[in-house]
Amino acid sequence: MTQPPETPSTPSARAEIVDTVRTIAVGITAAVLIQSVAYQPFTIPSASMEPGLLVGDYLVVSKSAYGWSRASLPFNPPLPSGRLFERLPKRGDVVVFRRPSTPQETWIKRVIGLPGDRVEVVGGQVIVNGAALPQRALGPGLDPDQPGRPVEQVEERQADGRTYITFDGGQGLEGDNRPAQIVPQGQLFVMGDNRDNSLDSRWSPDVGVGLLPVTNVIGKAEVVVASWKPGAALWKPWTWFNLRSGRLFRPID
């Protein structure tokens, strides 16, 4: 007897749904693992790190740079404190962290003092362990976030030779003078580059950052992947390509 020709079987609707759900689950799991272990995106929400980082910059943060803590994980789960494979940041590194007083908030600042360092601010100049960080005046500029606000551009240099530009809003402002303090073990002293527009370790935790526990550090800010001009928003598709072209894939000093 002649057998009828075989026809390719077609998966049932249920099988297709299962495959689709499995693919989505794998994708979500991979994304969570990457964000938990390797890299995390971060968008600059404020002007405190100008002029190096602007509102609208989209960054990649390396979580492996300093090891992992509970702050590295989504939602900051209530795990024991401490870091796995801990490595301290270097002075001058730009770090993303959970604000100590409100861990649900993610902030970004530059590391100025490490555990055991003596840090003070005199007349707007940062002094670490008795040595002032060298500064070089670069002339006047304008705050990109507040165009009517005049600022002085100042290049600051770390002991290892790294340089970055800070903004100085003028003499006699509240953050220009801070008494010396010793950074305790397990903590960091951080500051924003926009020195007169940053609530950082110069301010108490209820106002700014205060001293930053190392365990609150999420990772090191590595590169600006893209940067959107003011007014761009996810719910405004016509603004999605409103990019600052000169800031694409820009390393962070």
N, C-alpha and C positions, 0 to 999 in steps of 0.2 A: 504494500500500500504506500502511496506517495504521501510523505509528510508535508504539511503546510510550511512554507518558509517562515523562519524565525523573524520576529519583529523586535526591535529594541524596546526594552521595557522603559516606561516613563515613571519617574519617581512620583509618589503620591504628594498631594498638597501638604500633608502632615510632615513628610520627610523634608520637603523644601523649607517649610517653616522652621523645623528643627535645625537644618543646616544654616539657615540665616541667623537664627538666635545664637548658635554655636560660634559662628564667625564674628558676630558682634561682641559676644562675651570674651572671645580671645583678644579681640582688638582693645576692648576696654581694659582687660587685665594687663595686656602689654603696656598700654599707656600709663596705667597706675604704677606698674613696676618701674618703668622708665622715670616717671616723675618722682617716685619714692626713693630710688636708688641712685640715679645718674644725674639727670638734669631737670630743671624746673623753669618754666617761663615766668617772667615778672614784668609788670608794666609800671613805669615811674608815675606815681600819682601826684607828686608835689614838687616844688621848686627847690627843695633843700639841698640837692646835689648839683645845682647849676654852678658853673657853666658846662661841666663835663657831661652831665646827664640831664636831659630835658624832659619836661612833662610830655608824655606820649611815646617815649622810648620804650621799645619792647626788647627785653634782655633775656639772655640765657644764663642761668645760675648753675654752677657746678657743685653738686652735693658731695662729690668724692674728695674735694680739695682739702677738707678738714675732718673727714670721717662723718659718722652718722649719729644723730641723737633723735629723741622723740620729736623734736622740732622739725626734723627733716621729713617726717611722715605727714601725709594729709591729715588734717583735723587735729594735729598735736595730741595724739592719744595719751592717756595717763600711764605711761611707762616709767620705769626707774630713770633717774637723772644720770648724766654721764654721756660719753661718746664712744662709739665703737671705732677703733683705729684712729684715735684722736690725733690731730695735728693742729697746732695753734696757727691762727692767721699771722701774717707778717704785718709790721707797721706799714701803713699805706694801702693795704688791701681794701677793696670795697666789698662789704659783706651785706647779705640780705638776712634778716633775722626776725624772730617774733618779739614784739615789744614786751618787756617783762610784766608791765602792769595790765596789759590787755593782749594776751597771746594770740587772740584771733586776728590781730592786726599784724601785717607784714611790712617792715620798714627797711630802709637801706641807708647806710652811712659808711664812712671811712674809718678804719682802725687807726687810732693815734697812739694809744698806750696799751701795753701788754701787762700780764700779771707781774707785780713787783716794780713797775715803772712809777716814777713820780711825775705827775702831769700838772701843769698850771698854765693859765692864760694871762698874759700881761700886755695891756694895750693892743689887744688883738693878735699878738704873737704867741704861738704855742711853744712851750718849753717842756722838754722831756728829759728827765734825769739831769737837770741843770743846764742843758744845752738847747738854745733856741733853734727851732727848725728854720733854716735859711729861707729868706723871702726875697723876691725880686719884683719890683713894681713894673707892671706892663702897661699902665695907663688906664684912662677911664673907659668904661663900657656901659652897656644898658642891660638890665635884667630882662631876659627873653620873656619871662612870665609876667613881669610888671614893667612894660616899656618906659613908663614915666619915672622909674626909680633909678637914679644914677648910682653906679657902683665903681669901685676901683678893682681892676684885675691884678691879682697877685699870684705869682708863681711860687709854690712852696716845694721844698726839696727834702726828702727823707734821707736818713743816714746812708742808705744803700744806693743813693743817687737817683732814685725815681722822683719824677716831678709831676705836678698836676697844677691846674689853675684854680684858685679860689676867688670868691667875690667878697669884697669888704665894703659894707654899707656906710662906713664913716666911723670916726672916733667917738668914744664916750657912750657907746651903746651897751645895753645890759649884759650881753655875753662877752664883752671885750676883756673883762677881768674876772678871773675865777681863781680862788685860792688853791694852793698846791694840795694834792691828795695822792696817796699811794694806792695804786690799783691792786685790789686783793687777788689772791690766788683764785683761779677759776672765773675771772671776770676780765672785761675789756673796757677801754675808754674809747668812745667813738664820737666823731663829729661829722657834720655835713660840710660840703665844700662852700655852700652859700652861707658863710659864717654868721651873718646877721639875720638869717631867715631859716634857722634850723634848731629844732628842739631836740637836743642830743644829750651826751653825758654831762654837759655843763648844767643841766637842769635836773631837778628831782624826778623820780619815776612817775609821779602823779601829773607832771607837766610835760616832761620829755621822755628820754630813755633812762637816765640815771646810768649807773654802771651796768654793763651788759653781761649777763652770765654767758659763758662760752657755750653752754648747753642749749641756749636759745638761737644760736647761729644755724641758719638753714644751709648756707653755702656761699661761695665766692661768685660775685658778678664778673662774668668773663667777657661778654661781647654784646654790643647793641646789634640785634638782628635787623630791626626796622624801626622807623620812627614816624609817627603820624603828627601832622600839624594840628593846632588847636581847632576844635570843632568836629573832628572825625569821631564817629561813633558806630558801634556795631549795628544799631538799628537804623542807620542812615547809609544804605549801600552806596549812594553816590559819593560818599566821602572816603570809601575804602582805599582809593588810590591817591589820596591826598597825602603823599609821603614826603618826608625830607630826604631827598635822594642822596645827599652827601653823608648820611649817617648809616647807610646800609652796611652791615657786617663790620662795624667799627669796634676795634678792641677797646676795652676800658682801662684807662691809666690807673 
